[in-house]
Amino acid sequence: MWRLRWQTLGLAAVSVCLALETLGFLVGWLRRRRRHRSPRREVLFFPSQVTCTEALLQAQRQGGPQGAAPVPATAGPDGRRSPGAAAGAAGTGPATTAPAAAAGAASNCLCPLPHGESSLSRLLQYVLSARSSLELCLFAFSNPQLGRAVHLLHQQGVRIRVVTDCDYMALNGSQIGRLRKAGIQVRHDQGAGYMHHKFAIVDKKMLITGSLNWTTQAIQNNRENVLIVEDEEYVRLFLEEFERIWEEFNPVNYTFFPQRK
């Protein structure tokens, strides 16, 4: 009787050890798979079809930072296509920032705009995927949807820094004043040349760059391009450029009253 009990206990102990070993193997395999997944790569072309983006913004407001960039898509309603998706080499992740919440918000939206994907909605999804930090280096920033997205990220604790051009930040419709009023750090040039960069860095891992100014005029009317890429070397170079400009535009370096010769 006792021998049978000890044998049963021994078998149970062996089963537990095997289960723990298997679990450790699976956890390690999942970590390696995540670490070695294909980097995200996508190209967006503008002008973008006008679509409703309220579902994305409402999902972000309700669900908080999701930390998941969209999967590169095949041709959308405005004909945009990701090279990575066509080649089957794109990264992984849910199709939207918060799929269930976004779908629910879209189904409840009564606006007459189409509710499919567009280049603007794709760009919004990548911006809203930020979890810890977002660096923006933009010549002009007046698009209200992108402005709301940045404001929501700030409210949810994402560290945001903005570098922009001093002339264009003062134009009617600029989002810079609203972001600065919300407590977001903004720095601008004081020199003669334009601060003409147009790039963003998400979580110091993803680069968003191209010809596009973040304005409604450019998004809806201009022939523009945006490249989204996860590449350590490119991200490092752009982050170094951002930090260099950030320090150069430090307000302590401003000259308000020129010295007399």
C-alpha positions as CSV (number, residue, x, y, z in Angstrom):
1,M,0.0,0.0,0.0
2,W,2.7,2.4,1.0
3,R,4.8,1.4,-1.9
4,L,2.0,2.2,-4.3
5,R,1.5,5.6,-2.8
6,W,5.2,6.4,-3.1
7,Q,5.2,5.2,-6.7
8,T,2.2,7.5,-7.4
9,L,3.9,10.4,-5.8
10,G,7.1,9.7,-7.7
11,L,5.2,9.6,-11.0
12,A,3.4,12.9,-10.1
13,A,6.7,14.6,-9.3
14,V,8.2,13.4,-12.6
15,S,5.1,14.7,-14.5
16,V,5.4,18.1,-12.8
17,C,9.1,18.3,-13.7
18,L,8.4,17.4,-17.3
19,A,5.6,19.9,-17.5
20,L,7.8,22.7,-16.1
21,E,10.6,21.8,-18.5
22,T,8.1,21.9,-21.4
23,L,6.7,25.2,-20.3
24,G,10.2,26.7,-20.1
25,F,10.9,25.5,-23.6
26,L,7.7,27.0,-25.0
27,V,8.4,30.3,-23.3
28,G,11.9,30.5,-24.7
29,W,10.6,29.5,-28.1
30,L,8.0,32.3,-28.1
31,R,10.6,34.8,-27.0
32,R,13.0,33.8,-29.7
33,R,10.2,33.9,-32.3
34,R,9.2,37.4,-31.2
35,R,12.8,38.6,-31.2
36,H,13.4,37.3,-34.7
37,R,10.1,38.3,-36.3
38,S,10.4,40.2,-39.6
39,P,10.7,43.9,-39.1
40,R,7.8,46.1,-40.1
41,R,8.1,47.8,-43.5
42,E,5.4,49.7,-45.3
43,V,5.1,52.5,-47.8
44,L,2.1,54.8,-47.8
45,F,1.2,57.0,-50.7
46,F,-0.9,60.2,-50.7
47,P,-3.2,61.8,-51.3
48,S,-5.3,59.7,-49.0
49,Q,-8.9,58.8,-49.5
50,V,-11.0,60.6,-47.0
51,T,-12.3,58.0,-44.5
52,C,-13.7,58.1,-41.0
53,T,-10.9,57.8,-38.4
54,E,-13.1,58.3,-35.3
55,A,-13.1,54.6,-34.5
56,L,-9.4,54.5,-34.1
57,L,-9.3,57.6,-31.9
58,Q,-12.2,56.3,-29.8
59,A,-10.6,52.9,-29.4
60,Q,-7.4,54.6,-28.2
61,R,-9.4,56.7,-25.7
62,Q,-11.3,53.7,-24.4
63,G,-8.6,51.1,-24.4
64,G,-5.4,53.0,-23.7
65,P,-2.0,52.4,-25.3
66,Q,-2.1,49.1,-27.1
67,G,1.5,48.9,-28.3
68,A,0.6,47.1,-31.5
69,A,1.3,48.5,-34.9
70,P,-0.9,47.4,-37.8
71,V,0.0,44.6,-40.1
72,P,0.9,45.8,-43.5
73,A,-2.1,45.5,-45.7
74,T,-2.7,44.6,-49.3
75,A,-4.3,47.3,-51.5
76,G,-6.8,49.3,-49.6
77,P,-9.8,51.3,-50.7
78,D,-7.5,54.1,-52.1
79,G,-5.2,51.6,-53.8
80,R,-2.3,51.8,-51.4
81,R,-0.2,48.7,-51.1
82,S,2.7,47.7,-48.9
83,P,5.7,46.1,-50.6
84,G,6.3,44.0,-47.5
85,A,2.8,42.7,-47.6
86,A,3.0,41.8,-51.3
87,A,6.2,39.9,-50.7
88,G,4.9,38.2,-47.5
89,A,7.7,39.7,-45.4
90,A,5.8,42.2,-43.3
91,G,5.8,42.2,-39.5
92,T,3.2,40.8,-37.2
93,G,0.5,42.5,-35.1
94,P,-3.2,43.1,-35.0
95,A,-4.8,45.0,-37.9
96,T,-5.7,48.0,-35.8
97,T,-4.7,49.7,-32.6
98,A,-7.6,48.1,-30.7
99,P,-9.5,45.8,-33.1
100,A,-12.6,45.1,-31.0
101,A,-13.1,48.6,-29.7
102,A,-12.4,50.1,-33.1
103,A,-14.9,47.8,-34.8
104,G,-17.5,48.7,-32.3
105,A,-17.0,52.4,-32.6
106,A,-17.1,52.1,-36.4
107,S,-20.4,50.3,-36.3
108,N,-21.9,53.0,-34.1
109,C,-20.5,55.9,-36.2
110,L,-23.3,57.6,-38.2
111,C,-21.0,59.9,-40.3
112,P,-21.4,59.7,-44.1
113,L,-17.6,59.0,-44.6
114,P,-16.4,55.6,-45.7
115,H,-15.1,53.4,-42.8
116,G,-12.5,51.4,-44.6
117,E,-8.7,51.8,-44.4
118,S,-6.8,54.6,-46.0
119,S,-3.2,55.9,-46.0
120,L,-4.2,58.4,-43.2
121,S,-5.7,55.6,-41.1
122,R,-2.6,53.5,-41.5
123,L,-0.4,56.3,-40.4
124,L,-2.7,57.0,-37.4
125,Q,-2.4,53.3,-36.4
126,Y,1.4,53.4,-36.4
127,V,1.5,56.7,-34.4
128,L,-1.1,55.3,-31.9
129,S,1.1,52.2,-31.4
130,A,3.5,54.2,-29.3
131,R,3.8,52.9,-25.7
132,S,6.7,54.7,-24.1
133,S,7.9,57.5,-26.3
134,L,7.2,59.5,-29.5
135,E,9.7,62.0,-31.1
136,L,8.2,64.3,-33.8
137,C,10.3,66.4,-36.1
138,L,7.9,68.2,-38.4
139,F,8.0,71.2,-40.6
140,A,4.2,71.7,-40.5
141,F,1.6,70.0,-38.2
142,S,-2.0,71.0,-38.6
143,N,-4.0,67.8,-39.3
144,P,-6.6,67.5,-36.4
145,Q,-6.8,63.7,-36.5
146,L,-3.0,63.3,-36.0
147,G,-3.1,66.1,-33.4
148,R,-5.8,64.3,-31.4
149,A,-3.7,61.1,-31.6
150,V,-0.6,62.7,-30.2
151,H,-2.7,64.4,-27.5
152,L,-4.3,61.1,-26.5
153,L,-0.9,59.4,-26.2
154,H,0.3,62.2,-24.0
155,Q,-2.7,61.8,-21.7
156,Q,-1.9,58.1,-21.4
157,G,1.7,58.7,-20.2
158,V,3.7,58.4,-23.5
159,R,6.6,60.8,-23.4
160,I,6.3,63.1,-26.4
161,R,8.8,65.6,-27.7
162,V,8.1,67.9,-30.7
163,V,10.6,69.8,-32.9
164,T,9.0,72.2,-35.4
165,D,9.6,75.3,-37.6
166,C,9.0,78.6,-35.8
167,D,7.2,80.2,-38.8
168,Y,4.8,77.5,-39.6
169,M,3.9,76.7,-36.0
170,A,2.3,80.2,-35.8
171,L,-0.1,79.7,-38.7
172,N,-3.8,79.3,-38.2
173,G,-4.8,75.7,-37.7
174,S,-1.4,74.6,-36.4
175,Q,-1.7,71.9,-33.7
176,I,1.5,73.0,-32.0
177,G,-0.1,75.5,-29.7
178,R,-2.7,72.9,-28.6
179,L,-0.1,70.3,-27.9
180,R,2.1,72.8,-26.0
181,K,-0.9,73.9,-23.9
182,A,-1.5,70.3,-23.0
183,G,2.0,70.1,-21.5
184,I,3.9,68.5,-24.4
185,Q,7.5,69.7,-24.8
186,V,7.9,71.7,-28.0
187,R,11.1,73.3,-29.3
188,H,11.5,75.3,-32.5
189,D,14.3,77.0,-34.5
190,Q,15.4,80.6,-34.3
191,G,17.6,80.6,-37.3
192,A,17.2,81.9,-40.8
193,G,16.6,78.5,-42.5
194,Y,13.6,76.3,-42.2
195,M,13.4,73.3,-39.9
196,H,12.3,71.2,-42.9
197,H,12.4,67.6,-41.5
198,K,9.4,65.4,-41.6
199,F,9.9,62.3,-39.4
200,A,8.7,60.6,-36.3
201,I,10.3,57.9,-34.1
202,V,8.0,55.5,-32.2
203,D,9.3,53.9,-29.0
204,K,12.9,54.4,-30.4
205,K,12.3,51.3,-32.5
206,M,10.2,52.5,-35.5
207,L,10.9,55.2,-38.0
208,I,8.2,57.1,-39.9
209,T,9.6,59.4,-42.6
210,G,9.0,60.8,-46.0
211,S,7.8,63.9,-47.9
212,L,4.5,64.3,-46.1
213,N,3.9,67.4,-44.0
214,W,1.3,66.5,-41.3
215,T,-1.3,68.8,-42.7
216,T,-4.8,68.2,-44.1
217,Q,-3.8,69.9,-47.4
218,A,-0.9,67.5,-47.9
219,I,-2.8,64.4,-46.8
220,Q,-5.8,65.0,-49.0
221,N,-4.4,66.8,-52.0
222,N,-0.6,66.3,-52.5
223,R,1.4,63.5,-54.1
224,E,3.4,62.4,-51.0
225,N,5.0,59.3,-49.6
226,V,5.7,57.9,-46.1
227,L,8.0,55.1,-45.2
228,I,7.5,53.1,-42.0
229,V,10.4,50.9,-41.1
230,E,11.9,49.0,-38.1
231,D,15.6,49.1,-38.6
232,E,18.0,49.7,-35.7
233,E,20.6,51.6,-37.8
234,Y,18.2,54.0,-39.5
235,V,16.3,54.6,-36.2
236,R,19.7,55.3,-34.5
237,L,20.7,57.9,-37.1
238,F,17.4,59.7,-37.1
239,L,17.3,59.7,-33.3
240,E,20.8,61.2,-33.2
241,E,19.7,63.9,-35.5
242,F,16.6,64.6,-33.4
243,E,18.7,64.8,-30.2
244,R,21.2,67.1,-31.9
245,I,18.4,69.5,-33.0
246,W,16.6,69.2,-29.6
247,E,19.7,70.4,-27.9
248,E,20.4,73.1,-30.4
249,F,16.8,74.4,-30.0
250,N,17.1,74.5,-26.2
251,P,15.4,77.8,-25.2
252,V,18.4,78.6,-23.0
253,N,20.3,79.1,-26.3
254,Y,17.8,81.6,-27.7
255,T,18.9,85.2,-28.3
256,F,16.1,87.6,-27.6
257,F,18.0,90.9,-27.7
258,P,20.8,91.0,-30.1
259,Q,24.0,92.5,-28.7
260,R,25.3,95.8,-30.0
261,K,28.6,95.7,-31.8
